[in-house]
Amino acid sequence: MIPEVGGGAAFAALALAVWGAVAAAVGGRTGRVALVESAQHAALAVFVLVTACFALLTYAFLAFDFSVRYVATNTNLGTPFYYRITGVWGALEGSIILWTWMLALFTLLVILRHRESARELYPWVLTVMLAVIGFFLLVMTVAAPPFERLTPAPANGRGLNPLLEDTGMITHPVALYLGFTGLTVPFAFALAALIAGRVGDAWITMTRRWTIVAWYFLSLGLLIGGWWSYHVLGWGGYWAWDPVENAAFMPWLTATAFLHSVMIQERRRMLKLWNIALVILTFGLTLFGTFLTRSGVIASVHAFTQGTIGILFLSFLAVVLLTALGLLAWRWDALRAQGELDSIVSRESAFLLNNVLLVAATFTVFFGTVFPLLSEAARGVKVSVGAPFFNQVNVPLFLSLVFLMGVGPLIAWRRASPDNLRRNFVLPVAAGVLAAAAFFTLGVRSALALLALALTVFVAGTIAVDVVRATRARLRMGERVLPALGGLLLRHNRRYGGFVVHLGILIITLGVTGSHAWSVQTETTLRRGEAAELAGYRVRFDGLTATEESNHFKVAGTFTVSNGRVVGVLRPAKKFYPQEQSPIAYVDYRLGLKEDVYLVLGDFARDGSQATVKVQVNRLVSWIWIGGLVLTLGTLLAILPERKKAA
Amino acid sequence: MNRRTKFLAGGGVIAAALAYMIYAGVTQSAVYFVTPAELQAAPVPGKAYRLGGVVARGSLKWEARTLDLSFALSDGKATVPVRHKGTPPDLFGEGRGAVVEGSWSPEGYFKASLILAKHSEEYKAPHDGGQAGYKELIKTLKGESR
């Protein structure tokens, strides 16, 4: 009974979303307020219905209702309570529900927040949001029905993919989806601006916080994904340029570009067309990413179910892009820039270059990801480009972006005078050069690492120069140091929030550089009592233990790690799930600020006399996660309501 | 030279640099997907290949002490000997599909630097040994990009 109610709710929601989109559009066109209000009610009802679907599916999971195919596929009687809940969005059908639910939630928030303020844009924003929800509900009812019955109902389900039994399962998809769905809001406003013919700054000002929040969740989703890969997949890395990672990374790149380019529009009335195009591109890339991961055209670690769903997403993407292009052409005249670039040495051109590089990076990632398809279509041979390609092309781009991160915020608008450049950049450049020299004498020989370190120090230097100068100005007004610093951050929270986010990115850069330049690993087979040595660590094999867990059987090796004194005992394992043909590796590690010791159990003798272990000493990886925390603080600071300056 | 020309020139330089980087990146890191039959027909030593096939029954040898792994990959038409240094991955075994990355050694074997295990979210319940046909298997293996 309950599954039928859920299926019915999805159909009703679809009908209401379509009605709401149409009503809002007609209301916007004719100015009939009643229709727009009706659309609002429809949006509220859609939210309630999708929430009901979500709740009913969760109930089916908790109640082990194996007559529902999706439940039977993604849970079994041994699945722990916690993973029965996260299992709800552990595969395609449920994740579409989660996605739709978030869209409905955002629509509701947009209504609450912008009902009065968005004026002419508002009905069209509603139309776009509801149309996007309508599409996802179509997917939910037609291509991926979560409540489909399975007859006869099996006595037990298959169980969740063991790799998904991790705390990351709650945070990683939720953060990513919040990012993806959040990006729908600026997209809806951009389209509304085009339709209503109000392509000025209003839509940008209204969506500023939305974009930052969506961007933040996307960043968080990517970082948690990296952490997950690092501590679950057992290859000791956090990023593999996997097609699905790329699918999430591309909209992040364009959203980052958008966050920067809007500042030029606000300040100089330039780049109107570019900004709208960027938002459309970003939204298009979120759809493309879903298409890529869900269609099976490019398989990857994440390869999900194949089926008709890919076609649906591709068609919707085509509709979105064609509509957007049509609207752009229609409003072409209004999109002309009012300002002009005055000089190459200016903040505008630094930001412009930042945008060009980010879009270039997006293009290379896109190109590398679809390359196998291109080569097969063009030459009939399947050729892929792996991580070396992405690293080789993107590292110069990213290093240039880091450099611009130092230049952009300090260089003068319009035209930078030699004096402006001297005042802002002499010290940071000197600091960067000195840092490179210092690291060189410390024995760093990799040119790339030296360059990355020098740039990081340079950018940190520019931030320091700015903060020190601004604090000094306040000290001259008679404030004390701490209140002066605090006042600075809060009064100019947008600027300094941005700086803190930049700092977070710098810290992440440091972690990525360190882990690439200095990580070491070895693989070896040890008899009981034997030890392997790596980078000053001794890893001694002490034996194997086997345990029975609620839904799997676990064989763990005991390894004592020491560097002079005992650092700790690590127990990497292999988990054997009855529904899996092969064991799943379970890594164990000791994290540190300087380096992580990371063990993966390979093969082992059944009598416990010997085991093969992969030992990695991964350098500075922790700073990637710390950078994520700093990024969080910076985002929070940036979205605080701006305070009125004291008179 | 006016401003517009300068900006266009700058953009052109960036575009050219990008195009070159992509071109160089592709030529240096392109990996060709081949089946054992295709590889055996025309092996080019040193070229990067991704070879997909089924691990032939009775061919798998694993020496834990030295980490020497050797096996043969077959597509039903040809069989290629493969050597690798390291633990076999979890999803690896005789009669199962595998994709290996590496190059052809002039000494007559495929030197694998990487064995790719397929992690799939949509995994199968334990089934009763119904082996998929070679063709179907090769198709899915070649479809893999990682």
Interface residues (C-beta under 8 A of the other chain):
Chain A: A91 R158 N161 L163 L164 L233 A240 D242 P243 G296 I298 A299 S300 V301 H302 A303 F304 T305 L341 D342 S343 I344 V356 L357 A360 F363 T364 F367 G368 F371 P372 V381 K382 V383 S384 V385 G386 P388 F389 Q392 V393 P396 E523 T524 T525 K574 P578 Q579 E580 Q581 S582 P583 I584 A585 G602 D603 A605 Q610 T612 K614
Chain B: R3 K6 F7 G10 G11 I14 L18 M21 I22 A24 G25 V26 Q28 S29 A30 V31 Y32 F33 R50 W62 A64 R65 L67 G86 T87 P88 D90 L91 F92 G93 A117 K118 H119 S120 E121 E122 Y123 K124 A125 P126 T140 K142 G143 E144 S145 R146
